[in-house]
Amino acid sequence: MTLAHLTTPLLGIVDAAVVGRLGDAALLGGVALAAVIFDMLFWMFGFLRMGTVGLAAQALGRRDGMEQRAVLARALLVAGVLGLALVALQEPIARLALALAGASAEVSRAVADYYAVRIFAAPFTLANYVVLGWLVGLGRTGRALALQVGMNLLNMALSALFVLGAGWGVAGAAAGTLIAEIAGAGTGLLLCLRMLGGTVSVPRAVLLDRGRLAETFLLNRDIMIRTAALMFAFSFFAAQGARAGDVTLAANAVLQNMVMVAAYFLDGFATAAEQICGAAVGARRRADFSAGVRLALAWGFAFALGACVIYLAAGPVLVDAMTTSPEVRAQARIFLLYAALLPVAGVSAYAFDGVYIGALWSRDMRNLMLAALGVYLLAWWGLRPLGNHGLWLAFLAFLLARGLFQALRLPALTRRTFGA
């Protein structure tokens, strides 16, 4: 799953490199901004992947084959409805996104060209979230990896072909993504059908079971609120960095890129915890659940410590590779220590997110995220005199609070789930 996660940022890099060869800064800025808009838009529906992992893993643990089918069918139904709704609402969404971005007229035109094509990928993108979550929930991570990597490689190849070969410009990059998402959804559904013996049919009474539908709705609602809070935290960090000036904003962005690489690895461990802990809950195996928690934390801390050492030792070299500006390089070095500590501070938060999702403890995960967000904002308020140092310290406090709150809540939730 780490390898699957790591292929995702390559898409943005390839699109930027391909469009960048056209020699127009406005086009490059438009593709970059459009990618951010779609990342934010689709990230809001990440519950389709996360919720499906937990539900499928628990059905696997219970050896409930019919519910495994039903989890897939219900999630695909929701993904289809939401995806079509995004397509239907594309114009107001585009107007709102461009108004919030405040880009130049040239960049806005490039964004509009990209958006007008890629928005039609929405139903297929959300279906891919479901398929990926279902495969992971059933422990078929090798197939999930192959599907994700294949789709991303096709995307890269088509973007290069349409932009540089066919001369379609920004719309070509969007068309490459659209076709790759359609191909990924089609291949993923065929793979699921093959695993299910050629059909995903579920009796209507099972598919529309009120109890299961209510559970799915509440799970997705809680994960969506949790995700919105997390998005706010990152957006707030970026906004406060921007207020500190262009150099500080650029330095923070460079360091955040380093942090995000580590986050993709930690996401892999969290995804593993979703499957292991979800299956253990479904099978009522408390020992396996506890082992999953320990493994996620142990492997996560081992990697995070390694990343911390690498960033401290090679951080200046990595910073220099990402920017040629002497001012940004000097500013990034000042705050490099915080970026190196973030993976260590965030280990517990990532690992417990996986545990909570697998166990379907979505309400507690939502509430604890909101509590940690409160800590973040209070810490930032109190540390404002420290400027950008205070902002980084507040973000460290946010990650530590998330992990600490979830760790403290874990024993009570475990007893409630498995009994005293």
C-alpha positions as CSV (number, residue, x, y, z in Angstrom):
1,M,0.0,0.0,0.0
2,T,2.9,2.3,0.5
3,L,4.1,1.7,-3.0
4,A,0.5,2.4,-4.3
5,H,0.4,5.6,-2.3
6,L,3.8,6.8,-3.6
7,T,2.6,6.5,-7.3
8,T,0.0,9.2,-6.7
9,P,2.3,12.3,-6.4
10,L,4.1,11.2,-9.5
11,L,0.9,12.1,-11.5
12,G,1.2,15.8,-10.5
13,I,4.9,15.7,-11.3
14,V,4.5,14.3,-14.7
15,D,1.6,16.6,-15.6
16,A,3.7,19.6,-14.5
17,A,6.7,18.4,-16.4
18,V,4.7,17.7,-19.6
19,V,2.8,21.0,-19.5
20,G,5.9,22.8,-18.4
21,R,7.6,21.9,-21.7
22,L,5.0,24.1,-23.5
23,G,6.9,27.1,-22.1
24,D,3.9,29.0,-20.8
25,A,4.0,29.8,-17.0
26,A,0.2,30.4,-17.0
27,L,-0.5,26.9,-18.3
28,L,1.8,25.3,-15.8
29,G,0.2,27.3,-12.9
30,G,-3.2,26.4,-14.2
31,V,-2.5,22.7,-14.1
32,A,-0.9,22.9,-10.7
33,L,-3.9,24.9,-9.3
34,A,-6.5,22.6,-11.0
35,A,-4.7,19.6,-9.5
36,V,-5.0,21.1,-6.0
37,I,-8.8,21.8,-6.6
38,F,-9.4,18.2,-7.6
39,D,-7.3,16.9,-4.8
40,M,-9.3,18.9,-2.3
41,L,-12.6,18.0,-4.0
42,F,-12.1,14.3,-4.1
43,W,-10.3,14.1,-0.8
44,M,-13.6,15.0,0.8
45,F,-15.0,11.7,-0.4
46,G,-12.1,9.7,0.9
47,F,-14.6,8.0,3.2
48,L,-15.5,5.8,0.3
49,R,-12.2,4.1,0.5
50,M,-11.6,4.2,4.3
51,G,-15.1,3.2,5.2
52,T,-15.2,0.4,2.7
53,V,-11.9,-1.0,4.1
54,G,-13.3,-1.3,7.6
55,L,-16.7,-2.7,6.5
56,A,-15.1,-5.2,4.1
57,A,-12.4,-6.3,6.6
58,Q,-15.0,-7.0,9.3
59,A,-17.2,-8.9,6.9
60,L,-14.1,-11.0,6.0
61,G,-13.4,-11.6,9.7
62,R,-17.0,-12.8,10.2
63,R,-16.6,-15.0,7.0
64,D,-19.8,-13.3,5.8
65,G,-19.5,-13.7,2.0
66,M,-22.9,-12.1,1.3
67,E,-22.0,-9.0,3.3
68,Q,-18.7,-8.7,1.5
69,R,-20.7,-8.4,-1.8
70,A,-23.2,-6.0,-0.2
71,V,-20.4,-3.7,1.1
72,L,-19.1,-3.4,-2.5
73,A,-22.5,-2.9,-4.0
74,R,-23.6,-0.3,-1.5
75,A,-20.4,1.7,-1.7
76,L,-20.5,1.7,-5.6
77,L,-24.1,2.9,-5.4
78,V,-23.1,5.8,-3.2
79,A,-20.0,6.5,-5.4
80,G,-22.2,6.6,-8.5
81,V,-24.7,9.0,-7.0
82,L,-22.1,11.3,-5.6
83,G,-20.0,11.3,-8.7
84,L,-23.0,12.2,-10.9
85,A,-23.9,14.9,-8.5
86,L,-20.4,16.5,-8.9
87,V,-20.8,16.4,-12.6
88,A,-24.3,18.0,-12.4
89,L,-23.0,20.7,-10.1
90,Q,-19.7,21.3,-12.0
91,E,-20.4,25.0,-12.9
92,P,-21.1,26.3,-9.3
93,I,-18.2,24.2,-8.0
94,A,-15.9,25.7,-10.6
95,R,-17.0,29.3,-9.9
96,L,-16.5,28.8,-6.2
97,A,-13.1,27.2,-6.6
98,L,-11.8,29.9,-8.9
99,A,-13.2,32.7,-6.7
100,L,-11.4,31.2,-3.7
101,A,-8.1,30.7,-5.6
102,G,-7.9,34.3,-6.8
103,A,-5.6,33.4,-9.7
104,S,-4.8,35.6,-12.7
105,A,-7.0,35.6,-15.8
106,E,-4.6,33.5,-17.8
107,V,-4.2,30.9,-15.0
108,S,-8.0,30.8,-14.5
109,R,-8.5,30.1,-18.2
110,A,-6.1,27.2,-18.0
111,V,-7.8,25.9,-14.8
112,A,-11.2,26.1,-16.6
113,D,-9.9,24.2,-19.6
114,Y,-8.5,21.4,-17.4
115,Y,-11.6,21.3,-15.1
116,A,-14.1,21.1,-18.0
117,V,-12.6,17.8,-19.0
118,R,-11.5,16.1,-15.8
119,I,-14.8,16.8,-13.9
120,F,-16.4,14.0,-15.9
121,A,-14.0,11.5,-14.2
122,A,-15.7,12.1,-10.9
123,P,-18.0,8.9,-10.9
124,F,-15.0,6.8,-12.0
125,T,-12.6,8.3,-9.5
126,L,-15.0,7.7,-6.6
127,A,-15.7,4.1,-7.9
128,N,-11.9,3.6,-7.9
129,Y,-11.9,4.6,-4.2
130,V,-14.5,2.0,-3.5
131,V,-12.7,-0.8,-5.4
132,L,-9.3,0.0,-3.8
133,G,-10.9,0.0,-0.3
134,W,-12.7,-3.2,-0.9
135,L,-9.6,-5.0,-2.2
136,V,-7.6,-3.8,0.8
137,G,-10.3,-4.7,3.2
138,L,-10.2,-8.3,1.9
139,G,-6.4,-8.4,2.2
140,R,-5.8,-8.3,-1.6
141,T,-3.2,-5.5,-1.4
142,G,-1.1,-7.0,-4.2
143,R,-4.0,-6.6,-6.6
144,A,-4.8,-3.1,-5.2
145,L,-1.2,-2.1,-5.9
146,A,-1.2,-3.5,-9.4
147,L,-4.4,-1.7,-10.2
148,Q,-3.3,1.6,-8.7
149,V,0.2,1.5,-10.4
150,G,-1.3,0.5,-13.7
151,M,-3.8,3.3,-13.7
152,N,-1.2,5.9,-12.8
153,L,1.3,4.7,-15.4
154,L,-1.5,4.9,-18.1
155,N,-2.3,8.4,-16.9
156,M,1.3,9.5,-17.3
157,A,1.6,8.0,-20.7
158,L,-1.6,9.5,-22.0
159,S,-0.9,12.9,-20.6
160,A,2.4,13.0,-22.4
161,L,0.9,11.7,-25.6
162,F,-2.1,14.2,-25.6
163,V,-0.1,17.2,-24.6
164,L,3.2,16.8,-26.5
165,G,2.1,14.5,-29.3
166,A,-1.4,15.7,-30.1
167,G,-0.9,19.3,-29.0
168,W,-4.1,19.4,-26.8
169,G,-2.5,21.6,-24.2
170,V,-3.9,21.6,-20.7
171,A,-7.0,19.8,-21.8
172,G,-4.8,16.9,-22.9
173,A,-3.4,16.4,-19.4
174,A,-7.0,16.3,-18.1
175,A,-8.1,13.9,-20.9
176,G,-5.2,11.5,-19.9
177,T,-6.5,11.5,-16.3
178,L,-10.1,11.0,-17.4
179,I,-9.3,8.0,-19.6
180,A,-7.0,6.5,-17.0
181,E,-9.7,6.8,-14.3
182,I,-12.3,5.1,-16.6
183,A,-9.9,2.3,-17.5
184,G,-9.0,1.9,-13.8
185,A,-12.7,1.7,-12.8
186,G,-13.5,-0.8,-15.5
187,T,-10.5,-3.0,-14.8
188,G,-11.2,-2.8,-11.0
189,L,-14.8,-3.8,-11.4
190,L,-13.8,-6.7,-13.7
191,L,-11.3,-7.8,-11.1
192,C,-14.0,-7.7,-8.3
193,L,-16.4,-9.6,-10.5
194,R,-13.8,-12.3,-11.1
195,M,-13.2,-12.6,-7.3
196,L,-17.0,-12.9,-6.8
197,G,-17.5,-15.6,-9.4
198,G,-18.8,-13.3,-12.1
199,T,-21.5,-11.4,-10.4
200,V,-21.9,-8.8,-7.7
201,S,-25.7,-9.3,-7.4
202,V,-27.1,-8.9,-3.9
203,P,-30.7,-9.6,-2.7
204,R,-32.5,-6.3,-2.5
205,A,-33.4,-6.9,1.2
206,V,-29.7,-7.3,2.0
207,L,-28.5,-4.4,-0.2
208,L,-31.1,-2.0,1.3
209,D,-31.0,-3.4,4.9
210,R,-31.8,-0.4,7.1
211,G,-29.4,-1.3,9.8
212,R,-26.5,-1.7,7.4
213,L,-27.4,1.5,5.5
214,A,-27.6,3.5,8.7
215,E,-24.2,2.1,9.8
216,T,-22.7,3.0,6.4
217,F,-24.2,6.5,6.5
218,L,-23.0,7.3,10.0
219,L,-19.6,5.9,9.3
220,N,-19.2,8.0,6.1
221,R,-20.5,11.1,7.8
222,D,-18.1,10.8,10.7
223,I,-15.1,10.2,8.4
224,M,-16.1,13.1,6.1
225,I,-16.2,15.5,9.1
226,R,-12.9,14.1,10.3
227,T,-11.4,14.7,6.8
228,A,-12.8,18.2,6.6
229,A,-11.1,19.0,10.0
230,L,-7.8,17.6,8.7
231,M,-8.1,19.6,5.5
232,F,-8.8,22.7,7.5
233,A,-5.6,22.1,9.6
234,F,-3.4,21.9,6.5
235,S,-5.1,24.8,4.8
236,F,-4.7,26.9,8.0
237,F,-1.0,26.1,8.1
238,A,-0.6,27.2,4.5
239,A,-2.6,30.4,5.0
240,Q,-0.6,31.5,8.0
241,G,2.6,30.8,6.2
242,A,1.4,33.0,3.3
243,R,0.8,35.8,5.8
244,A,4.4,35.6,6.9
245,G,5.6,36.5,3.4
246,D,6.5,34.9,0.1
247,V,9.9,33.5,1.3
248,T,8.4,31.9,4.4
249,L,5.5,30.5,2.3
250,A,7.9,29.0,-0.2
251,A,10.2,27.6,2.6
252,N,7.2,26.0,4.3
253,A,6.0,24.5,1.0
254,V,9.4,22.9,0.4
255,L,9.5,21.4,3.9
256,Q,5.9,20.2,3.6
257,N,6.9,18.3,0.4
258,M,9.5,16.4,2.5
259,V,6.9,15.8,5.2
260,M,4.4,14.4,2.7
261,V,6.8,11.8,1.4
262,A,7.1,10.4,4.9
263,A,3.3,10.7,5.3
264,Y,2.8,8.4,2.3
265,F,4.9,5.7,4.0
266,L,3.0,6.2,7.3
267,D,-0.3,5.9,5.3
268,G,0.8,2.5,4.1
269,F,1.2,1.3,7.7
270,A,-2.2,2.9,8.6
271,T,-3.9,1.1,5.7
272,A,-2.4,-2.2,6.9
273,A,-3.8,-1.5,10.4
274,E,-7.2,-0.9,8.8
275,Q,-7.3,-4.4,7.3
276,I,-5.7,-6.3,10.2
277,C,-7.7,-4.7,12.9
278,G,-10.9,-4.7,10.9
279,A,-10.7,-8.4,10.2
280,A,-9.8,-9.1,13.9
281,V,-12.9,-7.2,15.1
282,G,-15.1,-9.1,12.6
283,A,-13.7,-12.4,13.8
284,R,-13.8,-11.4,17.5
285,R,-10.1,-12.1,17.9
286,R,-8.8,-9.6,20.5
287,A,-5.3,-11.0,20.5
288,D,-5.0,-10.4,16.7
289,F,-6.4,-6.9,17.1
290,S,-3.8,-6.0,19.8
291,A,-1.1,-7.5,17.7
292,G,-2.2,-5.3,14.7
293,V,-2.1,-2.2,16.9
294,R,1.4,-3.1,18.1
295,L,2.7,-3.8,14.6
296,A,1.4,-0.6,13.2
297,L,3.0,1.5,16.0
298,A,6.3,-0.4,16.0
299,W,6.8,-0.3,12.2
300,G,5.6,3.3,12.1
301,F,8.0,4.5,14.8
302,A,10.9,2.6,13.2
303,F,10.3,4.3,9.8
304,A,9.6,7.7,11.4
305,L,12.8,7.6,13.3
306,G,14.7,6.7,10.2
307,A,13.1,9.5,8.2
308,C,13.9,11.9,11.0
309,V,17.6,11.0,10.9
310,I,17.7,11.2,7.1
311,Y,16.1,14.6,7.1
312,L,18.4,16.0,9.7
313,A,21.5,14.6,7.9
314,A,20.5,15.2,4.3
315,G,17.8,17.9,4.7
316,P,19.9,20.8,3.4
317,V,20.7,18.8,0.2
318,L,17.1,18.0,-0.3
319,V,16.1,21.6,0.2
320,D,18.7,22.7,-2.4
321,A,17.4,20.2,-4.8
322,M,13.8,21.6,-4.6
323,T,14.6,25.3,-4.9
324,T,17.4,27.5,-6.3
325,S,16.4,30.6,-4.4
326,P,19.1,31.5,-1.8
327,E,16.5,33.2,0.4
328,V,14.2,30.2,0.4
329,R,17.0,27.8,1.0
330,A,18.2,29.8,4.0
331,Q,14.7,30.1,5.5
332,A,14.0,26.4,5.0
333,R,17.1,25.5,6.9
334,I,15.9,27.5,9.9
335,F,12.8,25.4,10.2
336,L,14.2,22.0,9.0
337,L,14.2,20.6,12.5
338,Y,10.4,20.8,12.7
339,A,10.0,19.0,9.4
340,A,12.3,16.2,10.6
341,L,10.3,15.8,13.8
342,L,6.8,15.8,12.2
343,P,7.0,12.1,11.1
344,V,7.8,11.0,14.7
345,A,5.1,13.3,16.1
346,G,2.6,11.9,13.7
347,V,3.2,8.2,14.0
348,S,0.6,7.5,16.6
349,A,-2.0,9.7,14.8
350,Y,-1.5,7.8,11.5
351,A,-1.4,4.3,13.1
352,F,-4.5,4.9,15.3
353,D,-6.4,6.4,12.4
354,G,-6.0,3.0,10.7
355,V,-7.0,1.1,13.9
356,Y,-10.1,3.2,14.4
357,I,-11.2,3.0,10.8
358,G,-10.8,-0.8,10.8
359,A,-12.7,-1.1,14.0
360,L,-15.4,1.3,12.7
361,W,-14.9,3.6,15.7
362,S,-15.7,6.6,13.4
363,R,-17.6,8.7,15.9
364,D,-14.7,8.7,18.4
365,M,-12.2,9.3,15.6
366,R,-14.2,12.3,14.6
367,N,-14.6,13.7,18.1
368,L,-10.9,13.2,18.9
369,M,-9.9,14.9,15.7
370,L,-12.0,17.9,16.5
371,A,-10.5,18.0,20.0
372,A,-7.0,17.9,18.5
373,L,-7.9,20.7,16.1
374,G,-8.9,22.8,19.1
375,V,-5.5,22.1,20.7
376,Y,-3.8,23.2,17.4
377,L,-5.7,26.5,17.2
378,L,-5.1,27.2,20.9
379,A,-1.4,26.4,20.6
380,W,-1.1,28.7,17.5
381,W,-2.9,31.5,19.3
382,G,-0.6,31.2,22.3
383,L,2.6,30.9,20.2
384,R,1.8,33.7,17.7
385,P,4.7,35.9,19.1
386,L,7.1,33.2,17.8
387,G,6.0,33.7,14.2
388,N,6.6,30.8,11.9
389,H,8.3,28.9,14.7
390,G,5.1,29.1,16.6
391,L,3.1,27.8,13.6
392,W,5.3,24.7,13.2
393,L,5.2,24.1,17.0
394,A,1.4,24.3,16.9
395,F,1.3,21.8,14.1
396,L,3.5,19.4,16.1
397,A,1.1,19.8,19.0
398,F,-1.8,19.0,16.7
399,L,-0.2,15.7,15.6
400,L,0.8,14.8,19.1
401,A,-2.6,15.5,20.5
402,R,-4.3,13.4,17.8
403,G,-2.2,10.4,18.7
404,L,-2.4,10.9,22.5
405,F,-6.2,11.3,22.5
406,Q,-6.6,8.2,20.5
407,A,-4.2,6.2,22.6
408,L,-6.0,7.3,25.8
409,R,-9.4,6.3,24.4
410,L,-8.2,3.0,23.0
411,P,-8.6,0.8,26.1
412,A,-12.2,1.8,26.7
413,L,-13.1,1.2,23.1
414,T,-11.3,-2.2,23.0
415,R,-13.3,-3.3,26.1
416,R,-16.5,-2.1,24.6
417,T,-15.8,-4.0,21.4
418,F,-14.4,-7.3,22.7
419,G,-15.8,-7.3,26.3
420,A,-13.9,-6.9,29.5
